[in-house]
Amino acid sequence: MSLLEKGQYARTQRDKYNRIATAPSLSPEAAVAARNLARSYAAAVTLYEKAVEYERQVNDPQSQAELMRALGIKPLL
């Protein structure tokens, strides 16, 4: 699974547990558990989004060139 797919899965799970947590027929204990799962998946979504952005930056030739210039590294030809 790619980072994008994992992020999408986490978003789906977050939304699912948010819906479950608000179900009126749910016991208070189950609602708390569902809310906690939704919060965990929300944190995972944030981390996957950051990871995807980092991956894009690392794979961007312009970013690599800027990093090499900043570090004083001359590119190999």
N, CA, C and O atoms as a GROMACS GRO file, in nm:
protein
  308
    1MET      N    1   0.083  -0.119   0.000
    1MET     CA    2   0.000   0.000   0.000
    1MET      C    3   0.088   0.125   0.000
    1MET      O    4   0.184   0.134   0.075
    2SER      N    5   0.053   0.220  -0.083
    2SER     CA    6   0.129   0.345  -0.088
    2SER      C    7   0.087   0.435   0.029
    2SER      O    8  -0.012   0.409   0.098
    3LEU      N    9   0.164   0.540   0.049
    3LEU     CA   10   0.129   0.636   0.154
    3LEU      C   11  -0.007   0.700   0.128
    3LEU      O   12  -0.085   0.722   0.221
    4LEU      N   13  -0.034   0.730   0.001
    4LEU     CA   14  -0.163   0.790  -0.033
    4LEU      C   15  -0.278   0.694   0.001
    4LEU      O   16  -0.381   0.736   0.054
    5GLU      N   17  -0.259   0.566  -0.031
    5GLU     CA   18  -0.363   0.467  -0.002
    5GLU      C   19  -0.383   0.450   0.148
    5GLU      O   20  -0.496   0.438   0.196
    6LYS      N   21  -0.273   0.448   0.221
    6LYS     CA   22  -0.282   0.436   0.367
    6LYS      C   23  -0.352   0.558   0.426
    6LYS      O   24  -0.432   0.546   0.519
    7GLY      N   25  -0.321   0.675   0.373
    7GLY     CA   26  -0.388   0.797   0.419
    7GLY      C   27  -0.536   0.794   0.391
    7GLY      O   28  -0.617   0.834   0.475
    8GLN      N   29  -0.573   0.747   0.273
    8GLN     CA   30  -0.715   0.737   0.237
    8GLN      C   31  -0.786   0.638   0.329
    8GLN      O   32  -0.898   0.662   0.373
    9TYR      N   33  -0.720   0.525   0.356
    9TYR     CA   34  -0.779   0.426   0.447
    9TYR      C   35  -0.801   0.487   0.586
    9TYR      O   36  -0.906   0.467   0.647
   10ALA      N   37  -0.700   0.560   0.635
   10ALA     CA   38  -0.712   0.624   0.766
   10ALA      C   39  -0.826   0.725   0.767
   10ALA      O   40  -0.899   0.735   0.866
   11ARG      N   41  -0.843   0.802   0.657
   11ARG     CA   42  -0.954   0.898   0.649
   11ARG      C   43  -1.089   0.825   0.654
   11ARG      O   44  -1.181   0.868   0.722
   12THR      N   45  -1.098   0.715   0.581
   12THR     CA   46  -1.222   0.637   0.578
   12THR      C   47  -1.255   0.585   0.718
   12THR      O   48  -1.370   0.592   0.762
   13GLN      N   49  -1.154   0.533   0.786
   13GLN     CA   50  -1.175   0.480   0.921
   13GLN      C   51  -1.211   0.591   1.020
   13GLN      O   52  -1.297   0.573   1.106
   14ARG      N   53  -1.145   0.706   1.006
   14ARG     CA   54  -1.176   0.821   1.092
   14ARG      C   55  -1.322   0.861   1.077
   14ARG      O   56  -1.393   0.882   1.176
   15ASP      N   57  -1.366   0.872   0.951
   15ASP     CA   58  -1.504   0.911   0.925
   15ASP      C   59  -1.602   0.807   0.978
   15ASP      O   60  -1.707   0.840   1.034
   16LYS      N   61  -1.568   0.681   0.958
   16LYS     CA   62  -1.654   0.572   1.005
   16LYS      C   63  -1.671   0.578   1.157
   16LYS      O   64  -1.783   0.571   1.207
   17TYR      N   65  -1.561   0.592   1.229
   17TYR     CA   66  -1.570   0.593   1.375
   17TYR      C   67  -1.632   0.722   1.428
   17TYR      O   68  -1.692   0.722   1.536
   18ASN      N   69  -1.618   0.832   1.355
   18ASN     CA   70  -1.689   0.954   1.394
   18ASN      C   71  -1.840   0.934   1.384
   18ASN      O   72  -1.915   0.978   1.470
   19ARG      N   73  -1.884   0.866   1.276
   19ARG     CA   74  -2.027   0.837   1.262
   19ARG      C   75  -2.075   0.742   1.371
   19ARG      O   76  -2.181   0.761   1.430
   20ILE      N   77  -1.995   0.640   1.398
   20ILE     CA   78  -2.033   0.542   1.502
   20ILE      C   79  -2.044   0.610   1.638
   20ILE      O   80  -2.136   0.582   1.714
   21ALA      N   81  -1.950   0.700   1.667
   21ALA     CA   82  -1.947   0.766   1.799
   21ALA      C   83  -2.071   0.850   1.823
   21ALA      O   84  -2.109   0.872   1.938
   22THR      N   85  -2.134   0.897   1.718
   22THR     CA   86  -2.252   0.984   1.735
   22THR      C   87  -2.384   0.907   1.728
   22THR      O   88  -2.492   0.966   1.736
   23ALA      N   89  -2.376   0.776   1.713
   23ALA     CA   90  -2.498   0.695   1.705
   23ALA      C   91  -2.573   0.702   1.839
   23ALA      O   92  -2.514   0.676   1.944
   24PRO      N   93  -2.701   0.738   1.837
   24PRO     CA   94  -2.776   0.754   1.961
   24PRO      C   95  -2.797   0.621   2.037
   24PRO      O   96  -2.817   0.623   2.158
   25SER      N   97  -2.793   0.511   1.969
   25SER     CA   98  -2.816   0.382   2.035
   25SER      C   99  -2.690   0.326   2.101
   25SER      O  100  -2.696   0.221   2.164
   26LEU      N  101  -2.579   0.393   2.087
   26LEU     CA  102  -2.452   0.345   2.140
   26LEU      C  103  -2.440   0.375   2.289
   26LEU      O  104  -2.480   0.482   2.335
   27SER      N  105  -2.384   0.281   2.363
   27SER     CA  106  -2.361   0.304   2.506
   27SER      C  107  -2.254   0.412   2.522
   27SER      O  108  -2.173   0.433   2.432
   28PRO      N  109  -2.253   0.480   2.636
   28PRO     CA  110  -2.151   0.584   2.657
   28PRO      C  111  -2.008   0.530   2.647
   28PRO      O  112  -1.919   0.597   2.594
   29GLU      N  113  -1.987   0.409   2.697
   29GLU     CA  114  -1.852   0.350   2.692
   29GLU      C  115  -1.810   0.322   2.548
   29GLU      O  116  -1.696   0.348   2.509
   30ALA      N  117  -1.903   0.270   2.469
   30ALA     CA  118  -1.874   0.241   2.329
   30ALA      C  119  -1.853   0.371   2.251
   30ALA      O  120  -1.769   0.376   2.161
   31ALA      N  121  -1.927   0.475   2.285
   31ALA     CA  122  -1.910   0.605   2.219
   31ALA      C  123  -1.772   0.661   2.246
   31ALA      O  124  -1.708   0.717   2.157
   32VAL      N  125  -1.725   0.648   2.370
   32VAL     CA  126  -1.590   0.696   2.404
   32VAL      C  127  -1.485   0.617   2.327
   32VAL      O  128  -1.390   0.674   2.275
   33ALA      N  129  -1.503   0.486   2.320
   33ALA     CA  130  -1.408   0.402   2.245
   33ALA      C  131  -1.406   0.442   2.097
   33ALA      O  132  -1.299   0.453   2.037
   34ALA      N  133  -1.522   0.463   2.038
   34ALA     CA  134  -1.530   0.503   1.897
   34ALA      C  135  -1.468   0.640   1.876
   34ALA      O  136  -1.398   0.662   1.777
   35ARG      N  137  -1.491   0.733   1.969
   35ARG     CA  138  -1.431   0.867   1.960
   35ARG      C  139  -1.278   0.856   1.966
   35ARG      O  140  -1.207   0.924   1.892
   36ASN      N  141  -1.229   0.771   2.056
   36ASN     CA  142  -1.084   0.754   2.067
   36ASN      C  143  -1.024   0.694   1.940
   36ASN      O  144  -0.916   0.734   1.896
   37LEU      N  145  -1.094   0.598   1.881
   37LEU     CA  146  -1.047   0.542   1.753
   37LEU      C  147  -1.047   0.650   1.645
   37LEU      O  148  -0.954   0.658   1.565
   38ALA      N  149  -1.151   0.731   1.641
   38ALA     CA  150  -1.158   0.838   1.542
   38ALA      C  151  -1.043   0.936   1.561
   38ALA      O  152  -0.984   0.983   1.463
   39ARG      N  153  -1.010   0.968   1.685
   39ARG     CA  154  -0.898   1.059   1.713
   39ARG      C  155  -0.766   0.998   1.669
   39ARG      O  156  -0.680   1.066   1.614
   40SER      N  157  -0.750   0.869   1.694
   40SER     CA  158  -0.627   0.801   1.652
   40SER      C  159  -0.612   0.801   1.501
   40SER      O  160  -0.505   0.827   1.447
   41TYR      N  161  -0.722   0.772   1.432
   41TYR     CA  162  -0.717   0.774   1.286
   41TYR      C  163  -0.696   0.916   1.234
   41TYR      O  164  -0.631   0.934   1.132
   42ALA      N  165  -0.750   1.015   1.302
   42ALA     CA  166  -0.728   1.154   1.260
   42ALA      C  167  -0.580   1.190   1.272
   42ALA      O  168  -0.525   1.258   1.185
   43ALA      N  169  -0.516   1.143   1.378
   43ALA     CA  170  -0.372   1.166   1.394
   43ALA      C  171  -0.295   1.095   1.283
   43ALA      O  172  -0.198   1.149   1.230
   44ALA      N  173  -0.338   0.974   1.249
   44ALA     CA  174  -0.272   0.900   1.141
   44ALA      C  175  -0.287   0.973   1.009
   44ALA      O  176  -0.193   0.976   0.929
   45VAL      N  177  -0.403   1.030   0.984
   45VAL     CA  178  -0.425   1.107   0.860
   45VAL      C  179  -0.325   1.222   0.853
   45VAL      O  180  -0.263   1.244   0.749
   46THR      N  181  -0.309   1.293   0.961
   46THR     CA  182  -0.215   1.405   0.965
   46THR      C  183  -0.073   1.358   0.935
   46THR      O  184  -0.001   1.421   0.858
   47LEU      N  185  -0.033   1.247   0.997
   47LEU     CA  186   0.102   1.195   0.974
   47LEU      C  187   0.121   1.148   0.831
   47LEU      O  188   0.227   1.171   0.772
   48TYR      N  189   0.021   1.082   0.774
   48TYR     CA  190   0.032   1.038   0.636
   48TYR      C  191   0.040   1.156   0.541
   48TYR      O  192   0.114   1.152   0.443
   49GLU      N  193  -0.036   1.262   0.568
   49GLU     CA  194  -0.029   1.381   0.484
   49GLU      C  195   0.110   1.443   0.489
   49GLU      O  196   0.164   1.485   0.386
   50LYS      N  197   0.169   1.448   0.608
   50LYS     CA  198   0.305   1.501   0.621
   50LYS      C  199   0.405   1.412   0.548
   50LYS      O  200   0.498   1.461   0.484
   51ALA      N  201   0.387   1.281   0.559
   51ALA     CA  202   0.477   1.187   0.492
   51ALA      C  203   0.468   1.200   0.341
   51ALA      O  204   0.570   1.195   0.272
   52VAL      N  205   0.349   1.217   0.289
   52VAL     CA  206   0.331   1.233   0.145
   52VAL      C  207   0.399   1.362   0.098
   52VAL      O  208   0.466   1.364  -0.005
   53GLU      N  209   0.381   1.468   0.174
   53GLU     CA  210   0.444   1.596   0.138
   53GLU      C  211   0.597   1.583   0.142
   53GLU      O  212   0.666   1.634   0.053
   54TYR      N  213   0.649   1.517   0.243
   54TYR     CA  214   0.794   1.495   0.253
   54TYR      C  215   0.843   1.413   0.134
   54TYR      O  216   0.945   1.445   0.074
   55GLU      N  217   0.769   1.308   0.101
   55GLU     CA  218   0.807   1.224  -0.012
   55GLU      C  219   0.810   1.305  -0.142
   55GLU      O  220   0.900   1.286  -0.225
   56ARG      N  221   0.714   1.393  -0.159
   56ARG     CA  222   0.714   1.479  -0.279
   56ARG      C  223   0.835   1.570  -0.283
   56ARG      O  224   0.897   1.589  -0.388
   57GLN      N  225   0.869   1.627  -0.168
   57GLN     CA  226   0.984   1.718  -0.162
   57GLN      C  227   1.114   1.644  -0.190
   57GLN      O  228   1.200   1.694  -0.263
   58VAL      N  229   1.128   1.526  -0.134
   58VAL     CA  230   1.250   1.449  -0.152
   58VAL      C  231   1.267   1.408  -0.297
   58VAL      O  232   1.378   1.405  -0.349
   59ASN      N  233   1.157   1.376  -0.363
   59ASN     CA  234   1.163   1.330  -0.501
   59ASN      C  235   1.160   1.443  -0.604
   59ASN      O  236   1.169   1.419  -0.724
   60ASP      N  237   1.148   1.566  -0.555
   60ASP     CA  238   1.145   1.682  -0.645
   60ASP      C  239   1.288   1.723  -0.679
   60ASP      O  240   1.365   1.759  -0.589
   61PRO      N  241   1.326   1.717  -0.807
   61PRO     CA  242   1.463   1.752  -0.845
   61PRO      C  243   1.503   1.893  -0.803
   61PRO      O  244   1.618   1.916  -0.766
   62GLN      N  245   1.410   1.987  -0.809
   62GLN     CA  246   1.442   2.125  -0.770
   62GLN      C  247   1.474   2.132  -0.621
   62GLN      O  248   1.568   2.201  -0.581
   63SER      N  249   1.397   2.061  -0.538
   63SER     CA  250   1.423   2.060  -0.395
   63SER      C  251   1.558   1.997  -0.365
   63SER      O  252   1.632   2.043  -0.278
   64GLN      N  253   1.591   1.891  -0.438
   64GLN     CA  254   1.720   1.826  -0.418
   64GLN      C  255   1.834   1.920  -0.455
   64GLN      O  256   1.935   1.926  -0.385
   65ALA      N  257   1.818   1.994  -0.564
   65ALA     CA  258   1.921   2.088  -0.606
   65ALA      C  259   1.937   2.200  -0.502
   65ALA      O  260   2.050   2.240  -0.471
   66GLU      N  261   1.826   2.250  -0.449
   66GLU     CA  262   1.832   2.354  -0.346
   66GLU      C  263   1.900   2.303  -0.220
   66GLU      O  264   1.979   2.375  -0.158
   67LEU      N  265   1.871   2.181  -0.181
   67LEU     CA  266   1.932   2.122  -0.063
   67LEU      C  267   2.083   2.106  -0.084
   67LEU      O  268   2.162   2.136   0.005
   68MET      N  269   2.120   2.059  -0.202
   68MET     CA  270   2.263   2.042  -0.230
   68MET      C  271   2.335   2.176  -0.226
   68MET      O  272   2.446   2.185  -0.173
   69ARG      N  273   2.273   2.280  -0.282
   69ARG     CA  274   2.332   2.414  -0.276
   69ARG      C  275   2.345   2.462  -0.132
   69ARG      O  276   2.447   2.517  -0.093
   70ALA      N  277   2.240   2.440  -0.054
   70ALA     CA  278   2.241   2.484   0.086
   70ALA      C  279   2.349   2.413   0.166
   70ALA      O  280   2.410   2.472   0.256
   71LEU      N  281   2.373   2.287   0.133
   71LEU     CA  282   2.475   2.210   0.205
   71LEU      C  283   2.614   2.225   0.145
   71LEU      O  284   2.712   2.174   0.199
   72GLY      N  285   2.622   2.296   0.034
   72GLY     CA  286   2.750   2.317  -0.031
   72GLY      C  287   2.800   2.193  -0.104
   72GLY      O  288   2.921   2.176  -0.121
   73ILE      N  289   2.711   2.108  -0.147
   73ILE     CA  290   2.750   1.985  -0.218
   73ILE      C  291   2.741   2.012  -0.368
   73ILE      O  292   2.640   2.062  -0.417
   74LYS      N  293   2.847   1.977  -0.438
   74LYS     CA  294   2.846   1.994  -0.583
   74LYS      C  295   2.788   1.868  -0.647
   74LYS      O  296   2.825   1.757  -0.609
   75PRO      N  297   2.698   1.886  -0.743
   75PRO     CA  298   2.638   1.768  -0.806
   75PRO      C  299   2.739   1.690  -0.889
   75PRO      O  300   2.829   1.747  -0.950
   76LEU      N  301   2.723   1.560  -0.888
   76LEU     CA  302   2.807   1.474  -0.972
   76LEU      C  303   2.750   1.473  -1.112
   76LEU      O  304   2.628   1.468  -1.130
   77LEU      N  305   2.835   1.477  -1.208
   77LEU     CA  306   2.789   1.477  -1.347
   77LEU      C  307   2.792   1.339  -1.404
   77LEU      O  308   2.757   1.320  -1.520
   0.00000   0.00000   0.00000
